[in-house]
Amino acid sequence: MTYFRDLELIDYHNGPLSAQYWQCPLLAIGWLEAGRPVSKGSCAIHVVEKLVELRHQFAEAFPNYSFRGLHACTLCVDDEVGLQGSHINLFIPGEDAVYLATGRVDHYIEVHGYAPPPQVIAAILNCPDPRSAQYAVAMLRLNRGERPPLFPERWRIFKVDANRVRMTVRIYEMESEAEARKFADMLASRDQSHEYDVERVADPWVAAD
Ligand SMILES: [Zn+2]
């Protein structure tokens, strides 16, 4: 894992892990490495509990934006296998920034006495379930009303049989309707017994209206 100072603008890979794709600052939290300064302090147990809960929720909400491998904690002398869940990324909405926290911030707090900045602790405690419309609304607001990079356009490809029954083939993240249609046409060319069509899946913040 790369080291980032807490609250440093983060630019890692592309898409939601890169500040360039966001309209608001994307700030690093808990990207700790041995030999680098660690801000220490006390941190209430319910912060740790909330982080554990969020890690499970983010793993489900955004599996595409987890890293492939586990990260070994370099502050632990004997961690060779890597911390369970360290590949998961937490995108925490703040007042005017998104905090990108590593999946095992709870380990750094519990084992190494790390304390995130107070405004980040508040954001962690207030973070809605990332699978909820409320979370999507918060991200949309932070991204100045533009589509947040965490939520690409999604298109449903469906097939229709002779009785006009519709069946979803799959939901894909695609840049445009044209791209989705091209895919549907390709499926149709291989299957004479169904028609194929596409429709846009409602964005998650729409459900909050
Ligand atoms: Zn450790």
Residues whose N, C-alpha, C, O or C-beta is under 5 A from the ligand:
A	BS01	ZN	C73 L75 C76 V111
